[in-house]
Structures are given as structure tokens and as C-alpha cells.
Amino acid sequence: MDGETRRQRNERFDVDTPEAPVLDPDFDYLMDWFWELHQGRSMGMGDGEPLSFTEIEAWVRLTGTVIRREEVRILMTIDRAYLHAKGEERQAQEERRSNR
């Protein structure tokens, strides 16, 4: 995308951009952790495989991150929401292509 944000791209193609949820800044670290884990995600069909406990465990060992059970559950919830949104986005793209 050459430095173009998703919002800018959507505006250029007249596509609605969902509003990002407003998160408490005290929990920004969880999103940082999620994006680190996402970079090592196993790719399968579509937008990648869900994060696994094994991947999280390996990330914890390799980075030395101290993580609580509750934070693991939150990361898994974020991941499910991310994959759901990516799936909806892919489906909308396919519908637009078929309507051309």
C-alpha cells in the first residue's frame, strides 16, 4: 500500500471504514503484544490461522514476556475478532468483484 493507510485507501475507493474501538490506554500493551504475535502467525487459507497456545507459549519464552492467564484470554479474544473482521472484509471484496 506504499504508506497509504487502510482508511485512506477506503476513502479513495469510496468504501466505508468501520470506526476503531476506543481502548483504555492502560491496555495498549495488549495490542502491541497482539501485533507481535500476529507477525509470527501461521498462514493457511485466507487471512491466517488463529493464534495457538503453542505460539503464545513460544513467544513468551523467546521474548521473556511475563503474561497472566487473563491476558492470554484477552489476546485470544482479540485474535478471534481480528480474524472475523478480516473474513468479513474478504467476503465484501469478493462480492464487489462479482458485482462488476
Summary of the structure (lengths in Angstrom):
residues: 100
radius of gyration: 16.0
end to end distance: 22.6
largest distance: 50.0
contacts: 203
relative contact order: 0.11
helix: 63%
strand: 0%
